[in-house]
Amino acid sequence: MKWWEKLFDEYYPGVYAHLEASTSKEIDGVTKMLGLKPKKKILDLCCGYGRHSLELARRGFKVTGYDLSSCFLDRARKEADTLKLKIRFVRGDMRALPFKKEFDAVINLFTSFGYFPNEKEDLQVLKGVNHVLKEKGTFLIDTINREFLLKNFQRRMWSPKRGFFMLDDQIFDPFTSRTETTRTLLFEDQPKREYFFSFRLYTLTEMIFNLKKAGFITEQVFGDYELKDYTTQSPRMIILAKKVS
C-alpha cells in the first residue's frame, strides 16, 4: 500500500480540525486570485473531505471534487447533502484525470502535490491539469514554501488534538528535496496508529519550469491567502498559472 492510500483516513480530519475556521478566508483569497465569477466550473483536485469544495459551491460556483480517498469523499457527499449543495464528487488518481477541456479553473491546495517518488509523475499531474482546462483556463496550486520550511524546520513536533495526541518525527533529505515524516497518533482507549508520508518540495524556479513544460505560463506568485507577494519568508507558495498550449 502506498502511503497516500493509508494516510487519508477517518482520523486525518481531526489532525487538521483547526483549519476549519480559516476556510472562508482561504476561499476569499482563492476567488480573488482566480478572478472568476460564480457559475464558473472549478475542479478541486485532491479535494479531501470537501473543505474548500463546499465553500466554493456555497458561493455559487459549479464544483467538481476529485480525490482518491473513499472515506473523504463519503464525508464530503454527506456534508453537501446536509447543506443542500450540488457538488459532483469523483474518486480517482490525480495522475489520471477523467475529464477533457471542461473547467474554467483547477485548484490544488494544502500541499497536495509532490507525493510520488518519480518526479515524472508530478509532471504527469500538471499535464493532466492542462488537459482538463478550457482554453486559457487557470490553475492555482498551493504548497508549503520550501525555503520557509527549511528555515523553521523542527525534527519533532508534539501536539494535543481532540481525542488524541500527535507526534511527528521528520527529516529533510537535501539530495532528493523531500520531507519524510513518521506520524504517531496516541489514544487513551485504543492502540496507537502510525503513518508515514513523504513530499517532494519544489523550489519556485522548479515549479515555474515544470508548469511551462506542462503548457502553462506563470502569471503571479503569492505568499499567502491574503495575496501578499511571495518571498523566501512566506509560509506558502501559491502559484497562479494560465493554460497557453
Secondary structure, 3 states (H helix, E strand, C coil): CCHHHHCCCCCHHHHCHHHHHHHHHHHHHHHHHHCCCCCCEEEEECCCCCHHHHHHHHCCCEEEEEECCHHHHHHHHHHHHHHCCCCEEEECCCCCCCCCCCEEEEEECCCCCCCCCCHHHHHHHHHHHHHHEEEEEEEEEEEECHHHHHHCCCCEEEEEECCEEEEEEEEEECCCCEEEEEEEEECCCCCCEEEEEEEECCCHHHHHHHHHHCCEEEEEEECCCCCCECCCCCCEEEEEEEECC
